[in-house]
Amino acid sequence: MDLIYKDREWLEYQYVKLHRHITEIAKDAGVHYNTIRWWLRKHGIERQYYFEMVFKCQFCGKAFKPKYRPQASCIPKFCSNKCYHDSTKKGVVNTCVNCGKKFYIYNCRKDQQYCSLKCRKEYKQVKKICPRCKKPFWVYKTGADRYTYCSIACSRAKTIRRKCLRCGKIFTAKREDIRYCSELCRRPPVYIQCLRCGKEFRVSPSLKEEKQFCSFRCYRKYTGETKPEKKMRLLLEQKKIDYIQEFQIGSYCIDFFLPNQELCIEVDGKYWHSTSHMKKHHKKRDSLLKNNGFGVIRILEDQINRAPEKCLNIILN
């Protein structure tokens, strides 16, 4: 059995009929391929051409004839490049989470979940339609709510650009009725000086003529003449009515006291005297003055500004 390669019939059957290569025959016989070649020459067996030889693919097991002339030291092992590369693959086969297709991936990237960039885009992104140009575009699902337009050009297509009426600056307006670039331009700050401490403070434009003190503390400590009191004083002097300004009655200081009529005139500013706390204080103060035999008339700042003659009629009558 060990010398089977010396048998002409067996050697001719392996080499001619089966078209096996000398190296394969030598491997089965357990000898060197030069030994097989020597016995082929001795028996007079004609040499085969390379296109007549048949080999077996080591990956798929398919019999094939090589396209090139095989050498004794280099036997063709694979029928194609595909079988060769498939045999060298050491990665894993994953299933695409988007399309379900199985794909091969190397071990270093075995955590990859998508078979292609297209599947990755379809799985992680959502398709939206631009309301301006009707063009479809893709955005990530996590931030889909933040995107409405496909580009900056579409988002700013109907942007309103205006010139500020106050400072002349060009700005972006959100609505058609907006004419100023900022709240500062729309309502410029108004600063006035406190009558007591001289400090400048900001007030609402509507209270520019009414508010004169920066705080309630300054208002209470102020001993001078306010604007409503000045108007009342000028009215009394115009009608030549005798009065005593800042007249002290007990613990109370009266704005104007008419001695001939024993009448107390209190001039109340709109800002400080309109609170519920001051109204309670006024009620208590008026009741004490009336109990002591004095008449009390309270004149509001709005009454002096709008109808000064009517205020005089109330005092005289």
Contacts in CASP RR format, 6 or more apart in sequence:
PFRMAT RR
TARGET T0000
AUTHOR 0000-0000-0000
METHOD contacts of the structure
MODEL  1
MDLIYKDREWLEYQYVKLHRHITEIAKDAGVHYNTIRWWLRKHGIERQYY
FEMVFKCQFCGKAFKPKYRPQASCIPKFCSNKCYHDSTKKGVVNTCVNCG
KKFYIYNCRKDQQYCSLKCRKEYKQVKKICPRCKKPFWVYKTGADRYTYC
SIACSRAKTIRRKCLRCGKIFTAKREDIRYCSELCRRPPVYIQCLRCGKE
FRVSPSLKEEKQFCSFRCYRKYTGETKPEKKMRLLLEQKKIDYIQEFQIG
SYCIDFFLPNQELCIEVDGKYWHSTSHMKKHHKKRDSLLKNNGFGVIRIL
EDQINRAPEKCLNIILN
4 10 0 8 1.000
4 29 0 8 1.000
5 11 0 8 1.000
5 25 0 8 1.000
5 26 0 8 1.000
5 29 0 8 1.000
5 31 0 8 1.000
5 35 0 8 1.000
5 36 0 8 1.000
5 39 0 8 1.000
6 39 0 8 1.000
8 43 0 8 1.000
8 45 0 8 1.000
11 25 0 8 1.000
11 36 0 8 1.000
11 39 0 8 1.000
11 40 0 8 1.000
11 43 0 8 1.000
11 45 0 8 1.000
12 43 0 8 1.000
12 45 0 8 1.000
14 20 0 8 1.000
14 25 0 8 1.000
14 28 0 8 1.000
15 22 0 8 1.000
15 25 0 8 1.000
15 40 0 8 1.000
15 45 0 8 1.000
15 48 0 8 1.000
16 45 0 8 1.000
16 46 0 8 1.000
16 48 0 8 1.000
18 54 0 8 1.000
19 48 0 8 1.000
19 52 0 8 1.000
19 53 0 8 1.000
19 54 0 8 1.000
20 53 0 8 1.000
20 54 0 8 1.000
21 53 0 8 1.000
21 55 0 8 1.000
21 70 0 8 1.000
21 72 0 8 1.000
21 75 0 8 1.000
22 33 0 8 1.000
22 36 0 8 1.000
22 37 0 8 1.000
22 40 0 8 1.000
22 72 0 8 1.000
23 33 0 8 1.000
23 72 0 8 1.000
23 73 0 8 1.000
23 75 0 8 1.000
24 55 0 8 1.000
24 75 0 8 1.000
25 33 0 8 1.000
25 36 0 8 1.000
26 32 0 8 1.000
26 33 0 8 1.000
26 35 0 8 1.000
26 36 0 8 1.000
29 35 0 8 1.000
29 36 0 8 1.000
33 72 0 8 1.000
37 72 0 8 1.000
40 47 0 8 1.000
50 66 0 8 1.000
50 68 0 8 1.000
50 69 0 8 1.000
50 70 0 8 1.000
51 65 0 8 1.000
52 65 0 8 1.000
53 65 0 8 1.000
53 66 0 8 1.000
53 70 0 8 1.000
54 63 0 8 1.000
54 64 0 8 1.000
54 65 0 8 1.000
55 63 0 8 1.000
55 64 0 8 1.000
55 65 0 8 1.000
55 66 0 8 1.000
55 70 0 8 1.000
55 75 0 8 1.000
55 76 0 8 1.000
55 77 0 8 1.000
55 79 0 8 1.000
56 62 0 8 1.000
56 63 0 8 1.000
56 64 0 8 1.000
57 63 0 8 1.000
57 64 0 8 1.000
57 77 0 8 1.000
57 78 0 8 1.000
57 79 0 8 1.000
57 80 0 8 1.000
57 83 0 8 1.000
58 77 0 8 1.000
58 78 0 8 1.000
58 87 0 8 1.000
59 78 0 8 1.000
59 79 0 8 1.000
59 83 0 8 1.000
59 84 0 8 1.000
59 86 0 8 1.000
59 87 0 8 1.000
60 79 0 8 1.000
60 83 0 8 1.000
61 79 0 8 1.000
62 79 0 8 1.000
64 76 0 8 1.000
64 79 0 8 1.000
66 76 0 8 1.000
68 76 0 8 1.000
70 76 0 8 1.000
77 84 0 8 1.000
78 84 0 8 1.000
78 87 0 8 1.000
89 104 0 8 1.000
90 106 0 8 1.000
90 107 0 8 1.000
91 104 0 8 1.000
91 105 0 8 1.000
91 106 0 8 1.000
91 107 0 8 1.000
91 110 0 8 1.000
92 104 0 8 1.000
92 105 0 8 1.000
92 107 0 8 1.000
92 110 0 8 1.000
93 102 0 8 1.000
93 103 0 8 1.000
93 104 0 8 1.000
93 105 0 8 1.000
94 102 0 8 1.000
94 103 0 8 1.000
94 105 0 8 1.000
94 110 0 8 1.000
94 112 0 8 1.000
94 113 0 8 1.000
95 101 0 8 1.000
95 102 0 8 1.000
95 103 0 8 1.000
96 102 0 8 1.000
96 103 0 8 1.000
96 113 0 8 1.000
96 114 0 8 1.000
96 115 0 8 1.000
96 116 0 8 1.000
96 119 0 8 1.000
97 113 0 8 1.000
97 114 0 8 1.000
97 119 0 8 1.000
97 123 0 8 1.000
98 114 0 8 1.000
98 115 0 8 1.000
98 119 0 8 1.000
98 120 0 8 1.000
98 122 0 8 1.000
98 123 0 8 1.000
99 115 0 8 1.000
99 119 0 8 1.000
100 115 0 8 1.000
101 115 0 8 1.000
103 115 0 8 1.000
105 112 0 8 1.000
114 120 0 8 1.000
114 123 0 8 1.000
121 138 0 8 1.000
124 140 0 8 1.000
124 141 0 8 1.000
125 138 0 8 1.000
125 139 0 8 1.000
125 140 0 8 1.000
125 141 0 8 1.000
126 138 0 8 1.000
126 139 0 8 1.000
126 140 0 8 1.000
126 141 0 8 1.000
126 144 0 8 1.000
127 136 0 8 1.000
127 137 0 8 1.000
127 138 0 8 1.000
128 136 0 8 1.000
128 137 0 8 1.000
128 138 0 8 1.000
128 139 0 8 1.000
128 144 0 8 1.000
128 147 0 8 1.000
128 148 0 8 1.000
128 150 0 8 1.000
129 135 0 8 1.000
129 136 0 8 1.000
129 137 0 8 1.000
130 136 0 8 1.000
130 137 0 8 1.000
130 148 0 8 1.000
130 149 0 8 1.000
130 150 0 8 1.000
130 151 0 8 1.000
130 154 0 8 1.000
131 148 0 8 1.000
131 149 0 8 1.000
132 149 0 8 1.000
132 150 0 8 1.000
132 154 0 8 1.000
132 155 0 8 1.000
132 157 0 8 1.000
133 150 0 8 1.000
133 154 0 8 1.000
135 150 0 8 1.000
137 147 0 8 1.000
137 150 0 8 1.000
139 147 0 8 1.000
148 155 0 8 1.000
149 155 0 8 1.000
159 172 0 8 1.000
160 172 0 8 1.000
160 173 0 8 1.000
160 174 0 8 1.000
160 175 0 8 1.000
160 176 0 8 1.000
160 178 0 8 1.000
161 170 0 8 1.000
161 171 0 8 1.000
161 172 0 8 1.000
161 173 0 8 1.000
162 170 0 8 1.000
162 171 0 8 1.000
162 172 0 8 1.000
162 173 0 8 1.000
162 178 0 8 1.000
162 179 0 8 1.000
163 169 0 8 1.000
163 170 0 8 1.000
163 171 0 8 1.000
164 170 0 8 1.000
164 171 0 8 1.000
164 179 0 8 1.000
164 180 0 8 1.000
164 181 0 8 1.000
164 182 0 8 1.000
164 185 0 8 1.000
165 179 0 8 1.000
165 180 0 8 1.000
165 185 0 8 1.000
166 180 0 8 1.000
166 181 0 8 1.000
166 185 0 8 1.000
166 186 0 8 1.000
166 188 0 8 1.000
167 181 0 8 1.000
167 185 0 8 1.000
168 181 0 8 1.000
169 181 0 8 1.000
171 181 0 8 1.000
171 182 0 8 1.000
179 186 0 8 1.000
180 186 0 8 1.000
187 205 0 8 1.000
189 202 0 8 1.000
190 202 0 8 1.000
190 203 0 8 1.000
190 204 0 8 1.000
190 205 0 8 1.000
190 208 0 8 1.000
191 200 0 8 1.000
191 201 0 8 1.000
191 202 0 8 1.000
191 203 0 8 1.000
192 200 0 8 1.000
192 201 0 8 1.000
192 203 0 8 1.000
192 208 0 8 1.000
192 211 0 8 1.000
192 212 0 8 1.000
193 199 0 8 1.000
193 200 0 8 1.000
194 200 0 8 1.000
194 201 0 8 1.000
194 212 0 8 1.000
194 213 0 8 1.000
194 214 0 8 1.000
194 215 0 8 1.000
194 218 0 8 1.000
195 212 0 8 1.000
195 213 0 8 1.000
195 218 0 8 1.000
195 222 0 8 1.000
195 224 0 8 1.000
195 226 0 8 1.000
196 213 0 8 1.000
196 218 0 8 1.000
196 219 0 8 1.000
196 221 0 8 1.000
196 222 0 8 1.000
197 214 0 8 1.000
197 218 0 8 1.000
199 214 0 8 1.000
201 214 0 8 1.000
203 211 0 8 1.000
207 271 0 8 1.000
209 227 0 8 1.000
210 269 0 8 1.000
210 270 0 8 1.000
210 271 0 8 1.000
210 301 0 8 1.000
211 271 0 8 1.000
212 219 0 8 1.000
212 226 0 8 1.000
212 227 0 8 1.000
213 219 0 8 1.000
213 222 0 8 1.000
213 272 0 8 1.000
216 272 0 8 1.000
219 272 0 8 1.000
223 246 0 8 1.000
225 233 0 8 1.000
225 245 0 8 1.000
226 267 0 8 1.000
226 269 0 8 1.000
227 301 0 8 1.000
228 267 0 8 1.000
228 268 0 8 1.000
228 269 0 8 1.000
228 301 0 8 1.000
228 304 0 8 1.000
229 245 0 8 1.000
229 255 0 8 1.000
229 256 0 8 1.000
229 267 0 8 1.000
231 304 0 8 1.000
231 305 0 8 1.000
231 308 0 8 1.000
232 255 0 8 1.000
232 256 0 8 1.000
232 265 0 8 1.000
232 267 0 8 1.000
232 299 0 8 1.000
232 304 0 8 1.000
232 311 0 8 1.000
233 243 0 8 1.000
233 245 0 8 1.000
233 256 0 8 1.000
235 304 0 8 1.000
235 308 0 8 1.000
235 311 0 8 1.000
235 312 0 8 1.000
236 243 0 8 1.000
236 256 0 8 1.000
239 312 0 8 1.000
239 316 0 8 1.000
241 258 0 8 1.000
241 315 0 8 1.000
242 258 0 8 1.000
242 259 0 8 1.000
242 260 0 8 1.000
243 256 0 8 1.000
243 257 0 8 1.000
243 258 0 8 1.000
243 259 0 8 1.000
243 265 0 8 1.000
244 256 0 8 1.000
244 257 0 8 1.000
244 259 0 8 1.000
245 255 0 8 1.000
245 256 0 8 1.000
245 257 0 8 1.000
246 253 0 8 1.000
246 254 0 8 1.000
246 255 0 8 1.000
247 253 0 8 1.000
247 254 0 8 1.000
247 256 0 8 1.000
247 257 0 8 1.000
247 264 0 8 1.000
248 254 0 8 1.000
249 257 0 8 1.000
249 264 0 8 1.000
249 289 0 8 1.000
249 292 0 8 1.000
249 294 0 8 1.000
252 285 0 8 1.000
252 288 0 8 1.000
252 289 0 8 1.000
254 264 0 8 1.000
254 265 0 8 1.000
254 266 0 8 1.000
255 265 0 8 1.000
255 266 0 8 1.000
255 267 0 8 1.000
256 264 0 8 1.000
256 265 0 8 1.000
256 267 0 8 1.000
257 263 0 8 1.000
257 264 0 8 1.000
257 265 0 8 1.000
258 265 0 8 1.000
258 315 0 8 1.000
262 293 0 8 1.000
262 294 0 8 1.000
262 295 0 8 1.000
263 294 0 8 1.000
263 295 0 8 1.000
263 296 0 8 1.000
263 297 0 8 1.000
263 315 0 8 1.000
264 289 0 8 1.000
264 294 0 8 1.000
264 295 0 8 1.000
264 296 0 8 1.000
264 297 0 8 1.000
265 297 0 8 1.000
265 299 0 8 1.000
265 315 0 8 1.000
266 282 0 8 1.000
266 296 0 8 1.000
266 297 0 8 1.000
266 298 0 8 1.000
266 299 0 8 1.000
267 299 0 8 1.000
267 301 0 8 1.000
267 304 0 8 1.000
268 282 0 8 1.000
268 298 0 8 1.000
268 299 0 8 1.000
268 300 0 8 1.000
268 301 0 8 1.000
269 300 0 8 1.000
269 301 0 8 1.000
270 300 0 8 1.000
270 301 0 8 1.000
270 302 0 8 1.000
272 278 0 8 1.000
273 279 0 8 1.000
273 282 0 8 1.000
273 300 0 8 1.000
282 298 0 8 1.000
286 296 0 8 1.000
286 298 0 8 1.000
289 295 0 8 1.000
289 296 0 8 1.000
290 296 0 8 1.000
297 314 0 8 1.000
297 315 0 8 1.000
299 311 0 8 1.000
299 314 0 8 1.000
303 310 0 8 1.000
303 311 0 8 1.000
304 311 0 8 1.000
END
